[in-house]
Amino acid sequence: MKVLLMEKNLILLSRIRSSLQGYEVRAGSDYQGEEVVIINIEAYPVEKVSELKEKGAKVIAYCGHKNLELIKRAEELGADMVVPNSHIVQAGELLRALG
C-alpha cells in the first residue's frame, strides 16, 4: 500500500514513518495517487482533506487534541479518520483499523 505522509516536523515525521514499516511511504505535499494520505491539518490547510478525498485517497488527519474546531472541520470535509497527535505515532495500527 502506498502512503503519502504530509508532515513538516522532521522529528514527528521520523516517528510516524518508523510505525509504517511494510508500507511504501513517501513524505511530501504533492499527491501522486497514493491510496492513503496521512496529513497534519495544523501544518497544511484543512481544505486539503476534501481535495484528497475527491482524488480517491483515504485520509487520516491529525492535530492537537484541543483543536476541536479543526477536528470538526476535517470530519466535515470527509476525513476517514481524525486523531490527536499522540495517536499518529501509531500510524501502522491506524492503517490496519482503516482497512
Beta strands, then each sheet from edge to edge (+ up, - down):
strand 1: 2-6
strand 2: 24-27
strand 3: 36-40
strand 4: 58-63
strand 5: 81-84
sheet 1: 2+ 1+ 3+ 4+ 5+
end
